[in-house]
């Protein structure tokens, strides 16, 4: 009888140990899955904090494309026509006059019709789509930044207060950012009641092939 009791206890202990081990492995697997993106976010945050501590301030950002100004409904209507009605919570795409480039205009939820908060510029990948065209061969920003220019030219216009992301031998992404209580020279954030402005300039083989800038949705 004593042997039977010992055997039962041994089996129970082994079973509990196996279950505990499986549970630990499962928890570790979950931890690895969670730590992946968290690590990237933490590294990006640490880079931004390091940039802030260096007192390197980005204060002179891009604020318009092809005459359309950020947060300015009148400028949108002046370029696209008075009957234009760009709805919120959407990105509205337009072609250049030769359909080789496309411009995305994002209106945030709750904003006025045609009040653009984010600009996106890229090369067109499908000129057969039925997007409206803007009378402009290239989509230039007011600082003269356009697709095809080099990293050196971007830095010359915007400065060195950026964070480099996804940097390889053939590609790099330059990220500029302004957050309250810091602001631009023109008090861009304060005058538009927005907390954050960001800008992304993505290059391949030292040629700019994607631009995105504007106000983050609060």
C-alpha positions in Angstrom: 0.0 0.0 0.0 2.8 2.3 0.9 4.5 1.7 -2.5 1.3 2.6 -4.3 0.9 5.9 -2.4 4.5 6.8 -3.2 4.0 6.0 -6.8 0.9 8.2 -7.0 2.6 11.1 -5.3 5.6 10.7 -7.7 3.3 10.8 -10.8 1.5 13.9 -9.4 4.7 15.7 -8.8 6.0 14.9 -12.3 2.8 16.0 -13.9 2.8 19.3 -12.0 6.4 19.9 -13.0 5.7 19.2 -16.7 2.7 21.6 -16.6 4.7 24.3 -14.9 7.5 23.9 -17.5 5.1 24.2 -20.4 3.5 27.2 -18.9 6.9 28.9 -18.5 7.8 28.2 -22.1 4.5 29.6 -23.3 5.0 32.7 -21.2 8.5 33.1 -22.5 7.2 32.8 -26.1 4.7 35.5 -25.4 7.3 37.7 -23.9 9.5 37.3 -27.0 6.5 38.3 -29.2 5.8 41.3 -27.1 9.4 42.5 -26.7 10.0 42.6 -30.5 8.0 45.7 -31.4 8.5 47.1 -27.9 12.2 47.1 -28.4 11.9 49.0 -31.6 9.7 51.6 -30.0 12.0 51.9 -27.0 15.0 52.4 -29.3 13.2 55.1 -31.3 12.1 56.8 -28.1 15.7 56.7 -26.7 17.0 58.2 -30.0 14.5 61.0 -29.8 15.3 61.7 -26.1 19.0 61.8 -27.0 18.3 64.2 -29.8 16.3 66.4 -27.4 19.0 66.4 -24.8 21.6 67.5 -27.4 19.5 70.7 -27.8 19.3 70.1 -31.5 16.1 71.7 -32.5 14.2 71.3 -35.8 12.3 74.6 -36.1 11.9 75.3 -39.8 9.6 72.6 -41.3 7.9 72.1 -44.6 4.3 73.3 -44.4 3.0 73.2 -48.0 3.0 71.4 -51.3 2.1 72.9 -54.7 0.6 75.9 -53.0 -1.6 74.0 -50.6 -0.8 75.0 -47.1 -1.2 72.8 -44.0 -4.4 73.6 -42.1 -5.4 76.3 -44.6 -8.7 75.5 -46.4 -8.5 78.7 -48.6 -5.2 77.5 -50.1 -6.7 74.1 -50.9 -9.7 75.6 -52.7 -7.4 78.1 -54.5 -5.5 75.2 -56.1 -8.2 72.5 -56.4 -11.2 74.7 -57.1 -13.9 76.3 -54.9 -16.2 73.3 -55.4 -13.6 70.9 -53.9 -14.8 69.1 -50.8 -12.2 66.8 -49.2 -13.9 64.9 -46.5 -12.3 64.1 -43.1 -10.9 60.8 -42.0 -9.6 60.2 -45.5 -6.6 60.6 -47.8 -7.4 62.1 -51.2 -5.0 61.3 -54.0 -4.1 63.5 -57.0 -1.7 63.1 -59.9 0.8 65.5 -61.3 0.0 66.7 -64.8 2.1 63.9 -66.4 0.8 61.3 -64.0 4.3 60.3 -62.9 3.9 61.5 -59.3 1.0 61.4 -56.8 0.1 63.6 -53.9 -2.0 62.4 -51.0 -3.9 65.0 -48.9 -5.1 63.7 -45.5 -7.9 65.5 -43.6 -8.2 64.4 -40.0 -11.5 63.3 -38.5 -13.5 66.3 -37.2 -11.6 68.9 -39.2 -13.2 71.3 -41.7 -13.7 70.0 -45.3 -10.5 70.4 -47.3 -8.4 71.3 -44.2 -5.2 69.3 -45.0 -3.1 68.0 -42.1 -0.8 65.5 -43.8 0.9 65.5 -47.2 2.3 62.4 -48.9 4.3 62.5 -52.1 5.4 59.4 -54.1 6.1 58.2 -57.6 3.0 56.9 -59.4 2.8 53.1 -59.7 -0.4 53.0 -61.8 -1.3 55.9 -64.0 -4.5 54.2 -65.2 -6.3 55.0 -61.9 -8.9 57.8 -62.2 -7.3 60.4 -60.0 -7.7 64.1 -60.6 -4.7 65.9 -61.9 -3.1 69.0 -60.5 -1.4 71.4 -62.9 2.1 70.7 -61.7 4.8 68.5 -63.2 6.4 67.9 -59.9 5.1 68.2 -56.3 7.5 70.5 -54.6 7.4 71.7 -51.0 7.8 75.4 -50.3 11.4 74.6 -49.3 12.1 73.2 -52.7 12.2 69.6 -51.6 11.0 67.1 -54.3 11.4 63.5 -55.3 14.8 62.6 -56.7 17.0 64.9 -54.6 19.8 63.5 -52.4 20.2 63.2 -48.7 22.8 66.0 -48.7 20.3 68.4 -50.4 17.6 67.5 -47.8 19.9 68.2 -44.9 21.0 71.4 -46.5 17.4 72.6 -46.5 16.2 71.1 -43.2 19.3 70.7 -41.0 20.8 67.8 -39.1 18.2 67.4 -36.3 16.8 64.2 -37.5 16.7 60.5 -36.5 17.9 58.0 -39.1 15.7 54.9 -39.4 15.9 51.7 -41.5 19.4 52.6 -42.6 21.1 50.2 -45.0 23.7 50.5 -47.8 20.9 51.3 -50.3 18.2 53.0 -48.2 17.6 55.4 -45.3 14.7 57.2 -43.7 15.2 60.7 -42.2 12.7 61.5 -39.4 12.2 65.1 -38.2 9.9 66.0 -35.4 8.5 68.9 -33.4 6.6 68.5 -30.1 5.1 71.0 -27.7 6.3 72.8 -25.6 8.9 73.2 -28.3 7.6 74.8 -31.5 8.7 76.1 -34.9 9.9 79.6 -35.7 6.4 80.5 -36.9 4.6 78.8 -33.9 3.1 76.3 -36.3 1.8 73.9 -33.6 0.4 76.7 -31.3 -1.4 78.5 -34.1 -3.0 75.3 -35.3 -3.7 73.9 -31.8 -1.8 70.7 -32.6 0.7 68.9 -30.3 3.0 67.2 -32.8 4.5 67.8 -36.3 6.5 65.1 -38.0 8.3 64.7 -41.4 9.6 61.6 -43.1 12.0 61.6 -46.1 12.7 58.1 -47.5 15.6 57.6 -49.9 16.8 54.7 -52.0 20.2 54.8 -53.6 20.5 58.4 -52.3 17.4 59.5 -54.2 14.4 60.8 -52.4 11.4 58.6 -53.3 8.9 59.2 -50.6 7.9 62.3 -48.6 5.4 62.6 -45.8 4.8 65.4 -43.3 2.2 67.0 -41.3 0.3 67.0 -38.0 -0.1 63.7 -36.1 -3.7 63.0 -35.2 -4.0 64.0 -31.5 
